[in-house]
Amino acid sequence: MNYQLDETILRDFPQFKGQTFEITPNISGHKERIFQISEQHVAKIVRHWRPSKNNRTNLLQHECEMTTEAYQNGLSVPRPEGIYAVTLFEPERNQKSQKNFFPIPRPGSLYAELPSEPVRLQKPQIAIAFVMQYIKGSYPHDSESALELYDLEIAKAKHLGFIPGPDQSHSQSLWVPEEEKIYLLDLEYWTRRV
């Protein structure tokens, strides 16, 4: 996919200075794409960015604002950094199998086993992204205590005036058992009563 954006748009967004990874693995795969750009940060972009049809940057900005408000009000969310331009270095795809030469880790894992063959990268792409703290966790499907913590965090959010989006579910959270903590994710469709 091509994430290259018009240079006039990039003038409105500073380049994120904390990016240190030369290979930016995609650690997600739904309508958004999450790229790990450093040991401490991920960058969330929207897969289909078409400024002429629907400005998805506004959706990222809204998610950043909701996440910032949630973070400032003590909800358990990744620490937001802001909206930035980031450089993505994705692995080339094998034309026969359409698989990545560089294995993509499963959500919640940091590294996949490195291939024996050299990694070939596509041309670097610039994208507008919501940059936030990297949380190493897993989805709370099988943990009863994680699901209870999720329910408590959603109740806390509602008490603070947040209205979760219609698609909100426990799959939009990460469980970090070492911290006994749930982190809420994907606040792009959340709103807040004033």
C-alpha positions as CSV (number, residue, x, y, z in Angstrom):
1,M,0.0,0.0,0.0
2,N,1.1,3.5,-0.6
3,Y,1.0,5.8,2.3
4,Q,2.8,8.7,0.6
5,L,1.0,11.9,1.2
6,D,1.0,15.2,-0.6
7,E,3.9,17.4,0.7
8,T,1.5,20.3,1.3
9,I,-0.3,18.2,3.9
10,L,3.0,17.3,5.6
11,R,3.7,20.9,6.2
12,D,1.0,20.9,8.8
13,F,2.4,18.0,10.8
14,P,5.9,17.9,12.3
15,Q,8.1,14.9,11.8
16,F,8.1,12.7,15.0
17,K,11.6,13.0,16.4
18,G,11.4,9.9,18.6
19,Q,11.4,7.4,15.7
20,T,14.4,5.1,16.0
21,F,13.4,1.8,14.2
22,E,14.7,1.4,10.7
23,I,12.2,-1.4,10.1
24,T,8.7,-0.5,11.2
25,P,6.7,-3.7,11.6
26,N,2.9,-3.6,11.2
27,I,1.7,-5.0,14.5
28,S,-2.0,-4.8,13.7
29,G,-4.2,-5.5,10.7
30,H,-7.7,-4.1,10.9
31,K,-9.0,-0.9,9.3
32,E,-6.1,0.9,11.0
33,R,-2.5,-0.1,10.9
34,I,-0.2,0.1,13.9
35,F,3.5,0.4,13.2
36,Q,6.1,0.1,16.0
37,I,8.5,3.0,15.4
38,S,10.7,2.8,18.5
39,E,11.0,0.8,21.7
40,Q,8.6,3.1,23.3
41,H,6.2,4.3,20.5
42,V,3.8,3.1,17.9
43,A,2.2,5.0,15.1
44,K,-1.4,4.5,14.1
45,I,-2.4,5.3,10.6
46,V,-5.6,4.8,8.7
47,R,-5.2,2.3,5.9
48,H,-7.2,4.1,3.2
49,W,-6.4,7.8,3.4
50,R,-8.2,9.7,0.6
51,P,-8.2,13.5,1.3
52,S,-10.5,14.1,-1.7
53,K,-13.2,11.7,-0.4
54,N,-13.0,11.7,3.4
55,N,-10.4,13.2,5.6
56,R,-9.3,10.4,7.8
57,T,-6.7,12.7,9.5
58,N,-9.7,14.2,11.3
59,L,-10.5,10.8,12.7
60,L,-6.9,10.4,14.0
61,Q,-7.0,13.9,15.5
62,H,-10.3,13.1,17.2
63,E,-8.8,9.8,18.6
64,C,-5.7,11.7,19.8
65,E,-7.9,14.3,21.5
66,M,-10.1,11.6,23.2
67,T,-7.1,9.6,24.3
68,T,-5.4,12.8,25.7
69,E,-8.5,13.7,27.7
70,A,-8.8,10.1,28.9
71,Y,-5.1,10.0,29.9
72,Q,-5.4,13.4,31.7
73,N,-8.5,12.1,33.6
74,G,-6.7,9.0,34.9
75,L,-8.1,6.4,32.5
76,S,-5.8,3.6,31.6
77,V,-4.9,4.4,28.0
78,P,-1.5,4.5,26.2
79,R,0.2,7.9,26.8
80,P,-0.6,10.0,23.7
81,E,2.2,11.9,21.9
82,G,0.2,13.6,19.2
83,I,-0.3,13.7,15.4
84,Y,2.9,13.6,13.5
85,A,4.4,12.7,10.2
86,V,6.3,9.4,10.4
87,T,8.5,7.4,8.0
88,L,7.4,3.9,7.4
89,F,9.9,1.3,6.2
90,E,7.8,-1.7,5.4
91,P,9.1,-5.0,4.2
92,E,8.8,-5.8,0.5
93,R,6.2,-8.4,-0.4
94,N,7.1,-11.7,-2.2
95,Q,5.2,-11.4,-5.5
96,K,4.5,-15.1,-5.7
97,S,3.0,-15.6,-2.2
98,Q,2.2,-12.0,-1.2
99,K,3.8,-12.7,2.1
100,N,6.1,-10.3,3.9
101,F,9.8,-11.2,3.7
102,F,10.1,-9.9,7.2
103,P,7.7,-11.8,9.6
104,I,5.1,-9.6,11.2
105,P,4.7,-10.2,15.0
106,R,1.3,-11.1,16.4
107,P,-0.5,-8.3,18.2
108,G,1.0,-7.9,21.7
109,S,4.4,-9.3,20.8
110,L,7.4,-7.2,20.0
111,Y,9.6,-9.3,17.7
112,A,9.1,-12.1,15.3
113,E,11.8,-14.6,14.4
114,L,14.1,-13.0,11.9
115,P,14.3,-14.6,8.4
116,S,17.4,-16.3,7.2
117,E,17.3,-14.3,4.0
118,P,18.1,-10.5,3.9
119,V,15.2,-8.2,4.6
120,R,14.3,-6.1,1.5
121,L,12.4,-2.9,2.3
122,Q,10.0,-1.0,0.1
123,K,10.7,2.6,-0.6
124,P,10.2,4.6,2.7
125,Q,6.7,6.2,2.9
126,I,5.6,9.2,4.8
127,A,2.3,9.0,6.7
128,I,0.3,11.1,9.1
129,A,0.0,9.1,12.3
130,F,-1.3,9.2,15.8
131,V,1.8,8.5,17.9
132,M,1.4,6.9,21.3
133,Q,3.1,4.8,23.9
134,Y,3.9,1.2,22.9
135,I,2.2,-1.2,25.3
136,K,3.4,-4.8,25.3
137,G,0.4,-6.8,26.2
138,S,-2.2,-9.2,24.8
139,Y,-5.9,-9.2,24.2
140,P,-7.9,-10.1,27.3
141,H,-10.0,-12.9,25.8
142,D,-9.2,-15.7,28.3
143,S,-8.5,-13.9,31.5
144,E,-11.5,-13.4,33.8
145,S,-9.6,-10.8,35.9
146,A,-8.7,-8.9,32.7
147,L,-12.3,-8.8,31.6
148,E,-13.4,-7.6,35.0
149,L,-10.7,-4.8,34.9
150,Y,-12.0,-3.9,31.4
151,D,-15.6,-3.6,32.7
152,L,-14.4,-1.4,35.6
153,E,-12.3,0.9,33.3
154,I,-15.3,1.3,30.9
155,A,-17.6,2.1,34.0
156,K,-15.0,4.6,35.1
157,A,-14.9,6.2,31.7
158,K,-18.7,6.5,31.6
159,H,-18.7,8.0,35.1
160,L,-16.2,10.7,33.9
161,G,-18.6,11.6,31.0
162,F,-17.0,9.6,28.2
163,I,-19.3,7.8,25.8
164,P,-17.5,4.8,24.3
165,G,-18.0,4.2,20.5
166,P,-20.7,1.8,19.3
167,D,-18.0,-0.8,18.4
168,Q,-16.3,-0.7,21.8
169,S,-15.5,-4.2,23.1
170,H,-12.9,-5.9,25.2
171,S,-11.0,-6.7,22.0
172,Q,-10.1,-3.0,21.9
173,S,-7.9,-3.2,24.9
174,L,-4.6,-4.7,26.0
175,W,-4.0,-6.8,29.1
176,V,-0.7,-6.5,30.8
177,P,-0.7,-9.2,33.4
178,E,2.6,-8.1,35.0
179,E,1.0,-4.8,35.9
180,E,-2.5,-6.3,36.4
181,K,-3.7,-3.5,34.2
182,I,-6.0,-3.1,31.1
183,Y,-5.3,-0.3,28.6
184,L,-8.2,0.9,26.5
185,L,-7.5,1.4,22.8
186,D,-9.3,2.8,19.7
187,L,-11.0,5.8,21.1
188,E,-11.7,7.3,17.6
189,Y,-15.5,7.0,17.9
190,W,-15.7,8.0,21.6
191,T,-17.3,11.3,22.6
192,R,-17.7,13.1,25.9
193,R,-20.5,14.9,27.7
194,V,-19.6,18.4,28.7
